[in-house]
């Protein structure tokens, strides 16, 4: 591939990526944004179905990586061994590439398995967190109610913080 063609392909990919990216904004009509009322933001909600779908996709990727990702590793290792035996320096380089491919593939498979397993328990864990937060907030509301009494007239400064009166002032 010629260098100019490579640069052209990189430019085209950057243009496609830039057209898809949106930062610090939401789709028009979706609420939120500067000046929007806090109640228009909504709550962050995730359903069991959403989490299950993420887990299924992660598991599917794990399966595909396991069945198709390491197809080249054994043949690359054999080729590297053959090249090394024949005295080619390329053999050790190919062996290094095959080893790194296998390490990265295993790392990616582990990450997919972790995501898949994590999605199975996330909803239950967060439900427990939600109940805990509600209990904590309700006890704070109870404490706040005790501090809602006013000590003085609204809008007037607390006399404790006023400068001391002189003897002639009333």
Residue, then its C-alpha position, 0 to 999 in steps of 0.5 A: x500500500x502506498x503511503x499516500x493511499x494510507x494517509x487518504x484512508x486515515x483521513x477518511x476514517x477520521x472524517x467518518x469518526x468526527x461526524x459521529x462524535x457528540x460531546x457535552x450535549x444530548x440529542x435535541x428534544x431529549x431534555x437536559x442541557x444548560x438552563x434545563x430544570x433539574x427535574x427534566x434530567x430524569x433518573x439513571x435507570x437500567x433494566x434487567x433486560x438491558x444488563x442481560x443484553x450487555x452480558x449476552x453480547x459480552x458472552x457472544x464476543x467471548x465465544x467468538x474470540x475463543x473459537x476464531x481468535x486463536x486459530x492463527x496462534x498454533x500455525x504461527x508458532x509452528x512457522x516460527x519454530x521452523x524458521x528458527x531451525x532453518x537459521x532465519x532471524x525472522x523466526x524469533x520475531x514471529x514467535x514474539x508476535x504469536x506470544x503477544x497475540x496469545x497474551x492479548x487474546x487471553x486478556x480480551x477474553x478475560x475482560x469479556x468474561x468479566x463483563x458477562x459475569x458482572x452483568x448477571x449480578x449488577x442489578x441485584x447489587x444496585x438494588x441493595x445499594x438503592x435500599x441502603x441510600x433510601x434508608x440513609x436519606x430518610x434518616x437525614x430527613x428526620x434529623x433535618x426536621x428537628x433543625x427547621x425551627x427558626x430562632x428569630x424573625x426571618x430576614x433579620x440579623x442574629x443579634x449575637x453577631x451585631x456589633x455591641x451597643x454603646x451605652x447611649x444607644x437603644 
